[in-house]
């Protein structure tokens, strides 16, 4: 009996050691991904996927938080967008290890990063933001309205009418308008649309044009009144 307990304790200790090693390896790869060195090879996506699969949940949370911080700190400045883009494989790995789609933030952060990298990946960003919105559920209960706001910008930048300087087709127009109408329930997003393009960088600016300028131009091309939109009309 005593021997059996000792064996069980020994197995538990060994399991804890193995998990600690897996966690340390995952955190090391995350650090290397975010701080690449010319002396070390680039980390393959499948290697990062596997390391985070073997990691504990607490380490996956740490990986998300580290990537989120780097993305949030580096997306505005064109000179630091390369640093921001280093977060993309980490968000992909976290999504790979969430097959049941429990966490909308993985998709949301990936969508933001894809939208704001140079050059932007508008289509894939829109798809990730749409997945984040689906997982999140009703914005009236959950919030996170920057998803709709960023998706509206993606839709505008993918819209052939906008790119041609014309009005959008009716289905594109309604989809963009629905996203904007939802997003404007957030006060900080309303503040973005009430400032002038010259006012400086604001959240979720695109590469060469500010978000406000892009949306203002789209509204003008579609003969929509921004004041009425802000008033909820």
N, C-alpha and C positions, 0 to 999 in steps of 0.2 A: 504493500500500500504506500509506504513511504517512498519507495523507489519509483512508483508510478507517478506520484505527485512531483518528485524531483525531475522526472523526465518531461512532464507536462510544463513545468516551470522553465526548464531548459529550452524547450521548443518555443515557448512564448518569448523568452529573451532573444533567441536567435531570430525569431520573426521580427522583433522590434529592431534589431540591428540591421536586418536586411531592408526594412522599410526606411530606416534612417539613411542608409546608403542610397536607396532609390530617390529619396527626397533631396538629398544633397546633390545627386547627379542632375535631377530636374532643375534645381535652382541654379546650378552651375551653367547648364545649357541656356537657361533664360537670361542669365547675366551675360553670357557670351553673345547671345543673339542681340541683346540691346547695346552691347559694348564690343563690337567686332574688332579683332586684332588682325593686322596683315600677317602676323606670324602663325595664325591658326586658320584651318580651313573653315569655309562657311558651313553652317549647320543645315543639313538636309531636313526638309519638312517632315519626312517620315520618322527621322530620329527624334525630333522634337515632339511629334505626336506620341511616340512610344514612351518617351521619358515622362510625359505628363499623364499618360495612361497608368503608369506604374506608381506615380506619385500619390501621396495622400491628398484628401480633399483640401486640407488646410494649405498645402503647398500649391495646389491649383489656384486657390483663392489668392495667395501671395503672388503667383505668376500673373494673374489678371490685374491685380492692383499695381504691380510694377509696370506692366504694359500700358495700363490706363494712364498712369502718371506721365510716362514718357510721351504718349500720344497727346495728352492734354497740354503739356508744356511746349510742344514743338510744332504744332500744326499751322500756326499763324504765319510764321516767318518763312519766306521762300528758301532761305539759306539753311533752315533746320528741318525741312520737310523730309530729307533723306533719313534723318534720325527718327522722325515720326514713323516713316514707312517700315522701320525695323520691327515695329510692333505687330505688323500684319501676320507673320507666321505664328506668333504666339496666340493671337486670337483665333487663327485657323486651327491650331492644335487644341485649344480649349473647346472649340465647336466640335472637332473630331471626336473628342472624348465626352461629348454630351449628346449621345444618339437619340435621347428622348426629348431633346429640345426643352430642357427645364429652365435654362437661363437666357433670357432675352438680351441681357447686357453684352454677352459675347458677340452676338450678331450685330447689336447696335454699335459697339465700339469698332468692330471690323468695318461696318458700313461707313462710319465717320472717317476712318483711316483711308479707305479706298476712295472716298469722295475728295479728301483733302490732299492726297499724295500728288506728286508731279510725275507724269500727267495723271489727271483723275481717271478712275475706272468707273464712269458714271453708271453703266448698266449693272455691273456687279454690286456696286454700292447700293443702288436702288433695290436689288434683290435681297441683299442682307438686311437693309432697313425694313423691307416688307416682312421678312421673316421675324425680325425683332418685334414689329408691331403685332404680328399674328400671335406670337408667344405671350407678349405683354398683356393683350386683351384690351378691353375698352379703355380709351384714354380718360374718359370721364371718371373712372374709378382708380386708374393706375398712374396717370400722368405720363411723364417721359415724352413730352410733346416735341422735343427736338428731333425725334425720329421722323415725325410728319414734316417738320420744317426742312430737314435735310433732304428727305425724299422729294419734297416739292422742288427743291433746287436741282436735284438729279433729273427729275422729269422734265423740267424746263430745259436743261442743257442737252437732253436727248430729243427734244421736240423739234421736228423738222421745220415746223412753222416758225418757231422762235428763231432758229438758226438762219432762216431765210428772210427774217425781218417782217414776217407776216403773222396773221392771227393763227392760233392753233386749231387743229381739227376739234370737233365738238367733244369727242371722248377724251382726248388729251387735256382739253381745257377743263372739263369737269373733274378729272382726276387731280389735276394740279390745284384747282380751286378748293376742292374738298380738303386736301392736305393743308393748305394755307388757312382755311377757315377753322380747322381743328387746332392748328399750331397757335393761332392768335389768341387762344384762351389762356396762354401763358404770358404773363406780364413782361418778362424779360425778352420774349420774342417780339412782342408788340413794340418794345423799345427799339429793337433793331430796325424795324421798318419805319420808325418815325424819325430816325437820324438821317443825315445827308451822307452820300457816299464819301465825302471828304472828311467825315468826322473821325476817321481812324478805323483800325481793325475791330471787327465785331465777331461774335461767335459764328462759326461755320461760314466764314468767307470763302469764296471760290478763288481760283488761282489769280487771274488778272483783274477780275471785277469783284467788287464787294457784293455780298448777298443782297443788300438793299438795292443796289443798282440793277442787278439781274432781275429781281422781282419787279422793280419799278418799270423796267423796259418791257417785261412780259405783260404786265397789266396794261401798259400803254398800247402795245400791239393788239391786245384783245379788247380794247375799248372798255376797260374796267376801272372803276373809280376806287383809288386806294382809301380815301376817307370813308367811303361806304363800307369797304371791306373791313377796315379797322372798327367800324361801328357795328359790325355784325349784320350788315344788310346785303 
